[in-house]
Amino acid sequence: MASEPKRLRAPFSGATSELRERVRALGLWGIDAEWEQVNGEPWLQELLEIEERERRRRSLERRVRTARIGRFKPMDEFDWAWPRRIDREAMEELFRLDFVKEGTNVVLIGPNGVGKTTLAQNLVHGALLAGHTARFVVASEMLNDLAAQDGRTALQRRVGRLVRPELLAIDEVGYLSYATQHADLMFDVVNRRANAERSTIVTTNKPFGEWNDVFPNSAAVVALVDRLVHRSEIIEVDADSFRLKEAHERDAARRKQRATRRKGKAGDGET
């Protein structure tokens, strides 16, 4: 008996179109060129999923390296009960990352050691996981690097790198005082990002009324603050230092361990 002729596979045209778009988006030009032969093969869907998953993984690794977040404590270890004042609801809303899509700024204000940097690092990390480009910089390192650029072309190239990410976190504004040039550079970065509708996070230990102490003799301070707070979410954190709290806890744990060892040695001596 003659064998039954092999049936041609005819997948739904919409699914076929979607698969081919994915093939082309991945740059799999060999598969695209042989589309009539491979279309409908059972392995094609799995192959695309494997390739897309691997590219997402490599993309995330690359963006995390570029972001330079450093080591940080995840939010599930953040002690919300410690601060005397923090708008937890507003912070948790920020972690939905709508502010990144809307190009809204975030300012975290509070004394040293209350977790502002941790919050900023987690926001940057969350944005990266969601597929956004992001960068984390310390204010002094950023401004000193910009001020050291030799010539306008090199400076604009450097500023461009800071404007490009969808989210930029500038940490520790107010911990040092700067020259007038630094205030102008800070304004340039913040202003260009605002014009590009890209979000900027700033952590600071100084209320805005004291930013003249951070950038003394600079006419740009008023414009800088105005540009930063326009369309921004301002979160105030009031607490004793987390670092001091953790140091006391470590000291108490060590004292307890020493007391336990002494008690054990005393017990051994009695036997």
C-alpha positions, -999 to 999 in steps of 0.1 A, spaced: 0 0 0 13 34 -9 22 55 21 -1 85 28 15 117 15 30 139 42 7 168 52 20 202 49 20 221 82 -2 252 81 -1 271 114 -24 300 120 -12 329 100 -12 353 129 10 329 149 33 325 119 37 362 115 44 367 152 71 339 151 88 353 121 89 388 137 106 372 167 131 355 144 140 388 127 141 407 160 167 381 172 187 385 140 184 348 131 188 354 94 195 318 85 162 307 99 145 336 83 160 327 49 147 291 52 114 301 66 92 280 44 112 249 54 112 255 92 79 272 97 57 250 118 86 228 131 78 219 168 113 229 179 111 265 165 90 279 194 113 264 220 144 276 202 131 312 201 122 310 239 157 298 247 174 325 226 152 353 240 157 341 276 195 340 272 195 375 256 174 389 284 199 374 309 229 389 291 212 422 287 205 424 324 240 414 333 254 441 310 230 468 324 238 459 360 276 462 353 270 496 336 248 508 364 275 503 390 251 500 419 276 482 442 266 459 470 234 468 488 209 455 513 177 442 496 143 458 506 132 426 524 159 434 550 149 471 553 136 478 588 105 500 581 98 502 619 131 520 626 126 554 610 105 579 630 92 592 598 91 577 563 61 575 539 62 538 533 32 539 510 48 565 488 81 545 487 63 512 478 45 531 450 78 542 437 89 506 434 61 501 408 84 523 386 58 544 371 80 574 379 106 561 355 81 558 327 68 593 334 102 609 338 95 621 373 123 628 397 127 614 433 145 632 461 153 613 493 161 638 522 173 628 556 203 628 580 233 605 575 229 567 578 191 565 576 189 543 545 186 568 517 214 551 497 198 517 502 165 529 489 181 545 459 201 514 451 170 492 453 151 515 430 179 514 405 181 476 407 143 473 403 144 495 372 171 472 358 151 441 364 121 458 347 143 463 316 152 500 320 187 514 316 200 529 348 231 543 365 241 549 401 268 576 409 282 593 440 278 631 436 314 639 444 328 614 420 305 625 392 312 662 396 349 658 401 351 636 370 331 662 349 353 690 362 384 671 352 374 667 315 398 684 291 378 705 267 342 711 259 339 680 236 351 656 262 329 672 288 298 670 266 305 634 259 307 627 296 275 645 303 259 626 275 266 593 292 248 606 323 218 619 304 214 587 283 201 562 310 164 562 317 171 564 354 201 582 371 207 581 408 230 608 423 240 598 458 252 619 487 245 655 475 254 677 504 281 657 521 308 679 506 309 716 495 318 724 459 330 752 437 307 773 414 318 751 385 304 720 401 270 736 407 269 745 370 278 710 360 251 696 384 225 719 369 236 709 333 231 671 341 197 676 359 184 701 333 193 680 303 178 649 319 146 669 326 144 681 290 148 645 279 120 635 303 143 611 321 141 604 358 167 614 383 170 602 419 189 624 444 198 615 479 208 644 502 214 651 539 206 688 534 172 705 530 170 726 499 173 758 520 209 747 529 220 739 493 237 773 492 262 758 517 268 729 493 273 751 463 285 784 478 286 816 457 267 799 429 239 816 411 228 782 397 215 768 430 180 782 427 177 770 391 191 736 401 166 731 429 137 744 408 145 720 379 150 691 403 118 695 423 96 702 392 76 670 387 92 652 416 84 629 445 101 641 477 105 615 505 118 626 539 134 600 561 139 609 598 156 583 619 187 576 640 215 561 620 209 525 608 247 520 608 249 530 645 219 508 653 236 478 635 269 485 653 251 484 687 234 452 677 267 436 666 283 447 698 254 432 719 257 399 699 295 397 706 290 404 743 263 377 744 287 352 727 315 360 751 292 356 781 281 322 767 317 311 762 326 322 797 296 303 812 306 272 792 342 274 805 330 278 840 308 248 837 337 227 824 358 237 854 331 224 878 330 189 864 
